[in-house]
């Protein structure tokens, strides 16, 4: 207990000026320009949640720009944008969707708190496969450090690129300069939008970092395990690969109607890279 308390005090002191929870946080409401995020009706016009988070000092990464560099979201006039626009419009709609019952179930299963859900997975795997408390502590620390760093990068992207959510994009589809995107001012997502920009996905950042850490720690992506959800009435899901959970979360966020696929896929790559970096640079084994 004494060692744990001392470690906590030192980490708290180390992180005391890391940029988290500033006294006078920015109130960010985006822009009404095409392609730009702004508060949406499904979230009762809330400003961006925690706009400061992209400026928090990472835990393992040297900085948010040097490692996880991506070219940014596709241009509104591009074919990629139109493709992902049509996909989420068809599969993520609250009413009249082309989504199957299985796809709706997947969206609901992965609609809770991702840090809680991913930590539950990591703890269950640790209980099944590890007998040393030090190994368990290292696994959980690596997973959470890399996920936190990936989330910081995601929030930096959100604040930098300020990409609108599908609900706004589809409402304004006839005004975005792309003749292939047909607007629908009555369209609503299956789940209400979180109050922050689309690109990149925080949920996929967290999930990818956790699943990649598990695969690296056990030197194998293949492992059969069961996942639970904090969402009542959704049962469990069994997987044979850690990466399969990351696959499903990419799909789930599209089916929820709250993300374009490009926002999910970039976040997944960033989470993986954050895990690779943490695993090779911090909390290295003594032997």
C-alpha positions in Angstrom: 0.0 0.0 0.0 2.8 2.4 0.9 4.5 1.8 -2.5 1.3 2.3 -4.3 0.6 5.6 -2.5 4.1 6.9 -3.2 3.8 6.0 -6.9 0.4 7.8 -7.1 1.8 10.9 -5.5 4.7 11.0 -7.9 2.6 10.5 -11.0 0.1 13.1 -9.8 3.0 15.6 -9.3 4.5 14.7 -12.7 1.2 15.4 -14.4 0.2 18.5 -12.4 0.8 20.9 -15.4 0.0 18.6 -18.3 -2.8 20.8 -19.7 -5.7 18.7 -18.5 -8.8 20.4 -17.0 -7.7 24.1 -17.4 -9.3 26.6 -15.1 -10.8 28.7 -18.0 -11.4 26.2 -20.8 -12.2 27.4 -24.3 -15.8 27.3 -25.3 -15.7 26.0 -28.9 -18.8 26.0 -31.2 -17.1 25.4 -34.5 -18.2 27.0 -37.7 -21.2 27.1 -40.1 -18.9 26.7 -43.1 -19.5 23.6 -45.3 -17.7 20.6 -43.8 -17.2 22.2 -40.4 -18.6 20.9 -37.2 -21.1 22.9 -35.2 -23.4 22.0 -32.2 -26.1 19.7 -33.4 -29.8 19.4 -32.4 -29.4 15.7 -31.3 -27.0 17.0 -28.6 -29.1 20.0 -27.7 -26.7 22.4 -29.3 -23.9 21.7 -26.7 -20.4 23.3 -27.5 -17.5 20.9 -27.9 -16.7 18.8 -24.9 -13.1 19.1 -23.6 -11.7 21.1 -26.5 -8.5 21.3 -24.5 -7.8 17.6 -24.5 -5.8 17.6 -27.7 -3.3 19.9 -26.0 -2.6 17.6 -23.1 0.9 16.3 -22.8 1.0 12.6 -24.0 2.0 9.9 -21.6 4.3 7.8 -23.8 4.4 9.6 -27.2 6.9 12.4 -27.6 4.2 14.6 -29.1 0.9 14.3 -31.0 2.3 15.4 -34.4 5.6 13.6 -34.7 4.4 10.0 -34.7 0.8 9.8 -35.8 0.8 12.0 -38.8 -2.2 11.6 -41.2 -3.0 13.6 -44.3 -6.4 14.7 -42.8 -10.0 14.0 -43.8 -11.0 13.6 -47.5 -12.1 16.8 -49.3 -15.8 17.4 -49.5 -15.7 17.1 -53.3 -13.9 13.7 -53.3 -15.3 10.3 -54.2 -14.1 8.9 -50.9 -16.2 11.5 -49.0 -19.2 10.8 -51.2 -18.8 7.0 -50.7 -18.7 7.3 -46.9 -21.5 9.9 -46.9 -23.8 7.5 -48.7 -22.8 4.6 -46.5 -23.6 6.3 -43.2 -26.7 7.9 -44.7 -28.0 4.4 -45.6 -26.8 2.4 -42.6 -26.8 4.9 -39.8 -30.3 6.4 -40.1 -32.7 6.3 -37.2 -35.7 5.8 -39.5 -35.8 4.0 -42.8 -32.4 2.5 -42.5 -30.9 -0.2 -44.7 -29.3 -1.6 -41.5 -30.0 -5.2 -40.5 -31.1 -6.3 -37.1 -27.6 -7.8 -36.5 -26.0 -4.4 -37.4 -28.3 -2.6 -35.0 -27.4 -5.0 -32.3 -23.7 -4.5 -32.9 -24.1 -0.7 -32.7 -26.0 -1.0 -29.4 -23.4 -3.4 -28.0 -20.6 -0.9 -28.5 -22.5 2.3 -27.4 -21.2 2.5 -23.8 -18.1 3.8 -22.1 -15.1 2.5 -24.1 -12.5 2.9 -21.4 -14.7 0.8 -19.0 -15.5 -1.8 -21.7 -11.9 -2.2 -22.9 -10.5 -2.4 -19.3 -13.1 -5.1 -18.6 -11.7 -7.1 -21.5 -8.1 -6.5 -20.5 -8.8 -7.6 -16.9 -10.6 -10.8 -18.0 -7.7 -11.7 -20.3 -5.2 -11.0 -17.6 -7.1 -13.1 -15.1 -7.1 -16.0 -17.5 -3.5 -15.8 -18.8 -1.3 -14.1 -16.1 -0.3 -15.3 -12.7 2.1 -12.5 -11.7 0.6 -9.3 -10.4 3.5 -7.3 -11.8 2.7 -8.6 -15.3 -0.9 -7.7 -14.9 -0.1 -4.2 -13.7 2.3 -3.7 -16.7 -0.4 -4.9 -19.2 -3.1 -2.7 -17.8 -0.7 0.3 -17.6 0.5 -0.1 -21.2 -3.1 -0.5 -22.5 -4.3 2.6 -20.7 -1.3 4.8 -21.4 -1.5 4.0 -25.1 -5.3 4.5 -25.2 -4.9 7.8 -23.4 -2.3 9.0 -25.9 -4.4 7.8 -28.9 -7.4 9.8 -27.4 -5.3 12.9 -27.0 -4.3 12.6 -30.7 -7.9 12.1 -31.7 -8.9 15.3 -29.8 -6.1 17.2 -31.4 -7.5 16.1 -34.8 -11.0 17.0 -33.8 -10.0 20.5 -32.8 -7.6 21.0 -35.8 -9.8 19.7 -38.6 -13.3 20.3 -37.1 -15.1 17.9 -39.4 -18.9 17.9 -39.2 -20.9 15.0 -38.0 -23.0 12.9 -40.5 -26.2 14.5 -39.1 -25.0 18.0 -40.2 -23.4 16.7 -43.4 -26.6 15.0 -44.6 -28.8 18.0 -43.6 -26.5 20.2 -45.7 -25.8 17.6 -48.4 -27.1 19.8 -51.2 -24.9 22.7 -50.1 -21.5 21.0 -49.8 -20.3 21.5 -53.4 -20.4 17.7 -54.1 -23.1 16.8 -56.7 -22.9 13.1 -55.5 -24.2 13.9 -52.0 -27.9 14.2 -51.9 -29.1 16.0 -48.8 -32.0 15.1 -46.4 -33.0 17.7 -43.8 -35.1 15.1 -42.0 -32.2 12.6 -41.4 -31.3 11.6 -37.9 -28.6 9.2 -36.6 -29.5 6.0 -34.8 -27.8 7.4 -31.7 -27.5 11.1 -30.7 -24.2 12.7 -31.8 -21.6 13.2 -29.0 -20.8 16.9 -28.6 -17.5 17.1 -30.5 -16.3 16.9 -34.2 -16.3 13.7 -36.1 -12.7 13.2 -37.2 -11.0 11.2 -35.7 -13.0 8.7 -33.7 -12.2 8.6 -29.9 -14.0 5.2 -29.5 -11.8 3.6 -32.2 -8.7 5.2 -30.9 -9.3 3.6 -27.5 -10.4 0.2 -28.8 -7.5 -0.1 -31.2 -4.9 0.8 -28.6 -6.2 -1.7 -26.1 -6.6 -4.6 -28.6 -3.1 -3.9 -30.2 -1.6 -3.9 -26.7 -3.1 -7.2 -25.9 -1.8 -8.7 -29.1 1.7 -7.3 -28.5 1.8 -8.4 -24.9 0.9 -12.0 -25.6 2.8 -12.0 -29.0 -0.3 -13.2 -30.8 -3.5 -11.7 -32.1 -5.3 -15.1 -31.9 -7.1 -15.7 -28.6 -10.6 -16.7 -27.8 -12.3 -14.4 -25.3 -15.7 -13.1 -24.4 -16.7 -9.4 -24.3 -19.5 -7.9 -22.2 -21.1 -4.5 -22.6 -22.3 -2.0 -20.0 -25.5 -1.6 -22.1 -28.3 -3.6 -20.5 -29.8 -6.5 -22.3 -27.1 -6.9 -24.9 -25.6 -10.2 -23.7 -22.0 -11.1 -24.6 -19.9 -11.6 -27.8 -17.1 -14.2 -28.3 -14.1 -13.4 -30.4 -11.1 -15.4 -31.7 -8.8 -12.5 -32.3 -8.2 -9.3 -30.4 -8.2 -7.3 -33.7 -11.7 -8.5 -34.4 -13.1 -6.2 -31.6 -11.4 -3.3 -33.4 -13.0 -4.4 -36.6 -16.4 -4.4 -35.0 -16.1 -1.0 -33.4 -15.3 0.6 -36.8 -18.5 -0.9 -38.1 -20.6 -0.1 -35.0 -19.8 3.7 -35.2 -21.0 3.8 -38.8 -24.2 1.9 -37.9 -24.8 4.3 -35.0 -24.9 7.1 -37.6 -22.4 9.2 -35.7 -19.2 8.7 -37.7 -18.0 8.6 -41.3 -15.9 5.5 -42.0 -12.8 7.5 -42.8 -12.9 8.9 -39.2 -13.1 5.4 -37.8 -10.3 3.9 -39.9 -7.8 6.7 -39.3 -8.5 6.5 -35.6 -7.9 2.7 -35.7 -4.5 3.2 -37.3 -3.6 5.9 -34.8 -4.5 3.7 -31.8 -2.4 0.9 -33.2 0.6 3.2 -33.7 0.2 4.6 -30.2 0.2 1.0 -28.7 3.2 0.1 -30.8 5.1 3.1 -29.5 4.2 2.6 -25.9 5.0 -1.1 -26.0 8.5 -0.5 -27.5 9.4 2.6 -25.4 7.9 2.6 -21.9 7.4 0.1 -19.1 9.9 -2.3 -20.7 10.3 -5.7 -18.9 13.3 -6.1 -16.7 14.3 -9.5 -18.2 
